Amino acid sequence: MNWFDKISARATADLAGRTSRRSLLASLGGVIAGSILLPLLPVNRTFAQEATEGDVGADASQDPKGCDYWAYCSVDGYLCSCCGGTANQCPPGSTPAPLAWTGTCLNPGDGKSYVVAYHDCCGTVPCQRCFCNRNEGDTPRYLPQRANSVNWCGNGGVSVVYNCTTSRVLAIAD
């Protein structure tokens, strides 16, 4: 027997003399249950959103990765620009729902209002990043073509799994 085996055998024999199998299993079960529940503890993530030098003075209404982007005035969901796609394209592996809802958004850059169509992207696991819920111009569900709280996935043979939402500028509003 080498030195490591001797130390291991002595430690195991001492532990067996001091504890029972039931108490050892109970302690081991407590450690396992505690390690499983550890990710559920609250975490302070305020440090994660620190501004960089390039962000100082930037107009948030022109950044398609932020909820304040002007064309997201009636969006309700996760932004595709944070999920591997762009403001107006679904991420790879997902497809746009054939139906959409519309809104009229004011672009502060040129002072004009635009008709914007919002398409849910469907077919992959939910992105769950950059959630944005702006209800400017939202209508109740009895006018679904303008309601942003409807899940548009599942229509026309598209998967029912919602991933994210795109925003397409259609035309200048009259």
N, C-alpha and C positions, 0 to 999 in steps of 0.2 A: 504494500500500500504506500502511495506517495503522500507527501505532506498535506496536499489539498484534500485528499480522501479522508485522512485522519481528522482534520479539522471539521470537515463536513459531517462525519460520523459522530463526533463528540457533540457538535452543536445540535444535531438532530436528536440524539439521545437525551441531552439536557432539556430540550424543548418538550419531548415526549414525557419526561418525568414531571414537568411543571404544569402541563395543560392536558385537557381531554380532547378527543377528536371533535366532539360537539362544539366546544368553545373555539377551537381552531376554525372549523367550518363556519361558525357564526361570524367570527371576525373577518374571515375571507369574504363571506357574502356581503358584509357591511362595506368593505372596501370596494368590491365590484359594483354594488348599488350606488355608492357615493360617486364613483368615477363615471358611471352612466349619467347621473343627474348633474354633474358638474357643468356641462354646456348649457343647462337651463338657467343658470344664475344670471342675474342682470349684469350688463357690462356698460360702462360709461364710454361712449364712442365720440364724445365731443371733440376730441383731439384729431379725429380722422378727417375732418373737413377744414383743415387749415388752408388759408388762402396763400397762393403763390404770388410771386412778383408780377407775373403776367396777368393775374386776375384783378389787380388793383386798377380801378377805373374802367374795367371792361363793362360793356352794356350787357346785362344778363338777358335782356329781351332778344338778343341776337345769337345766343348760345344754344344750339339744338340739343345739347346734353343736359340742360337744366330745365326745371319745371316752369321757369319764368319766360321761356322762349315764346315769342308772340303768337306763333302758329299753334300753340298748345292751349289756347284759351278755353276749349271745351273738352279737353282730354280727361279720361278717367281710366287709369291703368298704368302699367309699367312702360317706360319709354324704350322703344326699339334702339334708339341711339346709344343706350347704355347696355344693350343686350347683344351686341355683335352686328347689328344692322345700322341703319341711318335713320334720320328723321322721317324719310319717306320710303324706306325699303325694309322689308322683313329680314331678320337674321337668317343665315343659311340653315336649311332644314325645316323652315316653317313657311307657310303660304298665307297670303292675305285672304281674309274671309270675303266672299263675294258681295256681301252687304256691308254698308257702312253708315255712319251717322255724320251729320254735317254741323258746322258752326260758322259764324262770321266773326273774324278776328281782325283787330286793328293793328297794323304794323306801325310801330312808333318811328321806324326808320324813314318811312316816306309819308306817313300820315293817312294812308289809304286803308280801307277795309277790304278783306278778302274772304271768299267762301272757301272753307277748308273741309276736306273729307277725312274722316278718321277710320282707319281699317284696323281691325284686330288681326294679329298674326297668329296662326294656329298650327298645331301639329307636332310641337316638341314640348318638353317640360317647361313649366312656367319660369320666366326669367327672375322675377322677384327682386329686381334692382331698379332704382330710380322711380319709385311710385309717385305718380302725379295725379291729383284730383282737383281739377279746376272746373267749375260748373257754370261758367259764364255763358249764358244763352241756352242752358240745358232746359229741356221740357220734360213733362211727365211721361211715363211709359205708354200712355195712350196715343202719343205721337212718336212712335219708335224711331222714325227716320232722324229725329233730333235728340233722342235720349242717349246719354252717354253711359248709363248704368246697365245696359243690356249686353249680355255676352253674345257676340255675333258669330262665334265659332260654332260649327256643327251644321251650318246651312250649306246646301249645295254639295254635299259629299266631303266637305272639309272636316278634319279632326275636331272634336269638341274640346280639346286641350288648348287653353288660352296661354299664349306666350307673352306678347307685348302689343303695343299700339303704335301705328305710324300716323303721320300727319301729312296730307298732300294738299297743296294750295291749288284750287281749281280755277278760280277766276276772280276778277275784281268785283266786289259787291256794288250794286247800284243803289 
